[in-house]
Amino acid sequence: MNAGNNAGSYFSAIYSKKPIMAVTSEQLAAHEADLKRALARLRAGKAKVRVPKAAELHRKMPRAHFHPTPEFFVQTGGATVFECPGETFTLGTGEFAVMPRGVPHAETPIDRRTCYAVQVCMHQGEGFLLHRGRATAERLIQGWGTERLASARGREAFRYLDDIAEAGRMAAEHRGRLVASLTEAFLVTLLSELHRPAVESDAQSPWVRKAEKLARATLAEPDLSVEGLAASAGCAADTLSRQFHRERGMTLTTWIAKERVELAKALLADARYNVAEVGWACGFSAASYFIRVFRAHTGMTPRAWRVAAGKG
């Protein structure tokens, strides 16, 4: 879907009167700059919005993962090859992608005239998360510059992405304008919320703070590991493990499992997902492993917890 010159319209009128306040965090300032550039490209009619079909939802696929909420990708350098059920597309620098909730997707980073770099906007808890990815020498995507903000308004903006995912059902003559307007509403809403204080970790070590931020952004990925988090945090795995245990009183592996179980509890409240799908969405590679870890942390199986919570 190409946004073309259709941005502006109703949503611009709503948001243009509210000034976008400056942010002070260096990382947040960098995210703000990326979002402002994206908005400028959209308004200039230079942005292409890619939206894969909502197919094979919540299914386990080789090398792929999915999220229970939609994601917004801004390609800030190089390109990403996305492999989704029944289609593969390449997102080039300056282009956007809306990944509908539940769509399995694998990502391959590519360097072009510029090195691979991507910004991802994700719904999380009581707010939203801004996350950057860059590629390692082994062509693996490594996270950095992750920020989490508590904002009910920012969280609710992800409904615009759900509407974009549904736009393929409407007449082609109206589709481009709708997608452009919804994308603008989404970007402006996030920009308007960046002045809110970021959710800060109380960890003393910057390594622990970085590891926690990145882990929360990538809980859905089965290959999330202490080694990968340590590399992104800029320290050795043993160093991160010792420091994390010293500050948190548990191993980093145990903390990751605990965070995944908390995410699973929230998803089990949604009847659209069966137990296996919830496990995959939380990064558990096998349903049996998910059930075992969930029971170890809660004393109940996921299905029993759903029934006890009145959701089954």
N, C-alpha and C positions, 0 to 999 in steps of 0.2 A: 504494500500500500504506500503510495507516495503522498506526503502531506501537501505538496504543491504550495500555492500561494493562498490557501484557504484559512490559514491561522488568523486569529484575531477574534472577530465576531463577538458572540455573547459573553464568552468567558473572559476575554480581554477587558470588556467593560466592567465585569464584576471585580477583577483583581487589580486593574491598573491604578485605582485610587489609593491602594494601600502601599506605602513605600516598602521596598525590600531593604531591611536593615542590615548593616554591615556585621560581620562576625569577626571575632578576635582570634580564635584558635587558628594556628597555621594550617592544620589539616582541614578544618572546616572552611577556611578561606579558599583553599585549593579546590574543594568540592564545589563551593559556591561559584568559582570561576568556570569550572567545567559545565555546571548547569546553566549559567548565564550564556556561555558560548552556544550551548545546545539550543537554548531558547531563541537566541539571535538567528541561528541557522533556520530554525523552524519558521520564524516570522518572515525571513527573507525568501522562503520557499525553496531552500536548498537541502532540506532534510528529508530523507527517506525513512519511513517507519515500516519495519518488517514485522509481520505478525504470523507466526506459524499456525497451522490449523490445530484446533483442540481435538487431538486424536490419541487413542491408546492412553487415556488419562490414568494417572496413578499406577502405571505399570512399570515393572522392573525391566530395564534394558541394559545390555552390555555397555560399560563405560559411561552410562548416562545416570542422571539423577533428576529428581523433580521436586518442586516445592508446593506446599498447600496453598500458597498465595502467589499472585502474579509478581513478576519482576520487570524492571525497566533497565535496559542496557544502553549506554552511550559509548560508542567506540571512539576513543580519544587518540588512538595511534594504531598503526598496522591494521590487522583485520582478525575476525574470529569466524571460523567455520563452525556453524551449528548443524548438528545432525539430530533431527527430530523424526518421529514416526512418519514415514512416507515422504519425507522431503529433507533436503539439505540446502542450506543457503549460506552465503558469505556476507558478513556485516563489515563494510568498509569504514574507514576513518570518517567521522562526521555523521554516520548513520545511526539510527536508533532501532532497537528491537523491543517489542513487548512480548514477554514469554507468558502465555496464559497459565493460570494455576493448574497444576497437575500434569503438564506436558513434559514427558521425559526428554532430556536434551543432553548431548555431549558437546563439549567445546574444545576446539583446537586453535591455539594461537598462531598467528602468522605475522612475520615482519614484512613490511613493504618499504616505501620510502621513509617511513618512520617506524620505530619499534612498537611492538604490540603493547597496547594499554587500553584498559576498559574501566568504566565506572558502572557500578550496579546499584540500583535503588531497590531496597527490599523492605517489605512490611515486617515488623517485629514487635511482638508484645504490645506495649502501650504507645508505640511510636513507630519510627522507621530507622533504617540503617543505610548508610552510604558506605560503599565498599569499592576499593580499587583492586584491579588485578594486573599483573605484569608477568612476563614469561621468564622462566629460568633457561639456562643453557641447554637443558634437556627438553625444552619445549613444554614444560609443565607450567600451569598457571599458578602463580604465587600471589597471595593477598598482601596488601599493605594499605596504610592510610584509612583504616576503618573507623567510622564514627557512628555512635548510636544516639538518637535524640528522642526524648519523651515528648510526644505531641499527638494528641488525639486527632487534631485536624490533619496533620501529616499522615497519620495512619489511615484516616478515612479517605484520603486522596487516592488510595490504591483501588477504590471502586471505579475510578476513571479507566484504569487498566482493564478491569473486568468488562467495562462497556466497550473498550476498543477491541477486545477479543471477540465480542459479539457482533462487531460492525460488519463482518463478512456476510451476514444474513440479510443486510438491507440492500436496497437498490444501489448500483454502482455510481449513479449520478450524485448521490448524497454521501457516499462512503468517505471520500477524501476529505470533505469539509468536516465531517463528524470526527474522524480520526485526528485531524489537525487541531481542532478545537479542544478535544479531550486531552490530547498530549500537552497542549499549552496550559490547560487548567491544572494538569498534574505537575508540570515543571514550576509554574508560578506558585502553586501551593507549597511545594517543598522549599522553594527559595524564601517564601515569606515566613517559614517556620525555622530557618537556620539561626535566627537570633536567639532562639531558646537555648538554655544551657544543655550541653551534651550530658548524657548519662556517664558519669565518671566512675571508674573502679576505685575502690579504696586500697588497692594493692600498693605496696611501697615500691616494688621493683618495676621499672618500665618494661622489663621482659614479661613479667606476669600480666601487666595491663594489656600489652600488645597481644599476648597469646589468648587472653580471654576474649578480647574484641574479635579477633580473627576466628576463633572457635565458634563463637555465637553466629558468625556470618556464614559458616560452612558446616553446620551440624548435619545438614542433609547429605553430605558427601561421605560415603563409606570409607574412603581412604584418608580421612582426617587422622593425623598422627602427631605424636609428640615431636618427632623428628621434623615434620613439615612446619609445625608451629614454631619450633625453635629456630629454624632457618629464616622464617619470616620475621621473627623477633630479633634476629641478629645475635644469637648465642648458641652454644652447644646444647644438645638435647639433655645431657646429664646435668648441666648447669641449670637449665630451665626446670627440670624435674625437682632438683633439690630446693631451689628457691620457691617453687610453687608449693611444695609440701611444707616448707618452713612457714609460709604466710597463710596458707589455706587449711593446713592440718589434714590434707588428703592428697593423694596423687593426682596428677593432671588427668590421667586416664579415668580415674573414678569421678572427677569433676565433670568431664565430658559426658560420661554415662548419665550422671545426675541431671545435667542440662538437657540431654536428649529425652530422658524420662519426663521432665517437666513439660517439654514441648509435646511429647506424646499424649500427656494428660489433656492438654488443650485440644488436640486434634481428635481424641477419642470422644469429645463432646459433640463432634460433628458427625451425624449419622451417614453422611455421604461416603465416609472412608471406612473400609473394613480393617480388621486388625493388621493384616499383612501390609496393606497400603500405608497405614500409620507408621509401621516399623520402617518401611523403606523411606518414607518422607523424613524420618528422623535419623537416617544414616545407618540403620541396622541392615546388614547385608543378607540376613536370613531371619525368617519369622521365628524360628525356634530360639535364636540368640536374643531377639527382641523380647520374647516372652520371659526368658530366663533372667535377663537384666532388669526388666520391669518388676518382676516378682521379688527380686533381691532388694530393690529400693522401696517397694510399696507393700510387700507382703501379699500381693494379689496379682493375678494374671490381668492382662489388659482387658480381656472380655469381662472378667468379674468386676474390675474397677468401673467399666462403662455401665454395667447393670446396677452397681451400688450407687453410682452417681445419678441414676435415673435416666441415663442416655441410651440404654440398650433395649 
